Amino acid sequence: MSRYSILIDVNKCNGCYNCFLSCRDEYYGNEYPGYSAAQPLNDQFWMQVAEIERGEYPKPKISYIAKPCMHCESAPCIDAAKDGAVYRRDDGIVMIDPVKAKGQEAIVNACPYRVIFWNSELQLPQKCTMCAHRLDEGEKQPRCVESCPTGALVFGDLDDQNSEIAKLSKSLDVESLHPEFGTDSLVKYVGIPKRFVAGEVVFAGKEGECAPGVKVTLTGGGLNLETVTDIFGDFEFERLEKNESYTVAVSVDGYAAKEVSFVMRKDVNLGEVVLDPK
């Protein structure tokens, strides 16, 4: 038995869309009998790339989240299908039978991730197959993983303890996209963006000069984090929880320490934190 999975590291994704383009190249206009009907030109994105805008000027950020079918172990689409039109292979890949599924639009509506699409011309639900046809031919990776230039996508067998994906899943902080859906998705993520706080340290009387190497700590929400300002005097703390209360403390020799407290309703820019001489 195997459990094929894709591990998606959001921190490594630069939004190049190679995964999206290679998926389109593989499936648009190409039918793979027994696996999938041809993908139409419009309105289907078997590999989506969501752009998540975060923060605001002058501290904006953007993250990219690649989103294929999650190949859930508790798949709502399987439950919604009739006559075995959606099934799970022995390797864990969830497939839509391109013959049996004809006319079953309920399969599309069952997916909480919105990664199943309706082909109105063929009257057929369609989605990512994790390139099952390629794997069965002996290829080592789906097209999206093969085309990723930054290594943000890793494919392999979770049940093979010697595989790269199994090792990474043990060593990294791996999570599911929307765990509240309760689908036990096989596709996993690293670095799904949460809230962040940023700011800039300035020494009173030295405005316009950078303040590098200043100690900055963050406490609250069960965290106790520490960093130092970069060469521009900037600092940042990532992956903070919404609606939690936090305190940022700034200290350096020769200056009075300063604390700033806030509730993380949204991404926070503290602006200039000015330290006064002792």
Secondary structure as UniProt FT lines:
FT   STRAND          4..9
FT   HELIX           10..12
FT   HELIX           18..27
FT   TURN            33..35
FT   STRAND          48..54
FT   TURN            57..58
FT   STRAND          61..67
FT   TURN            73..74
FT   HELIX           76..80
FT   TURN            83..84
FT   STRAND          86..88
FT   TURN            90..91
FT   STRAND          94..96
FT   TURN            98..103
FT   HELIX           106..110
FT   TURN            112..113
FT   STRAND          117..119
FT   TURN            120..123
FT   STRAND          124..126
FT   TURN            130..131
FT   HELIX           132..136
FT   TURN            137..138
FT   HELIX           143..147
FT   STRAND          153..157
FT   TURN            158..159
FT   TURN            161..162
FT   HELIX           164..171
FT   STRAND          174..175
FT   HELIX           179..181
FT   STRAND          188..190
FT   STRAND          195..203
FT   TURN            204..205
FT   TURN            207..208
FT   TURN            212..213
FT   STRAND          215..220
FT   TURN            221..222
FT   STRAND          223..228
FT   TURN            231..232
FT   STRAND          234..240
FT   TURN            242..243
FT   STRAND          245..251
FT   TURN            253..254
FT   STRAND          258..263
FT   STRAND          268..275
//
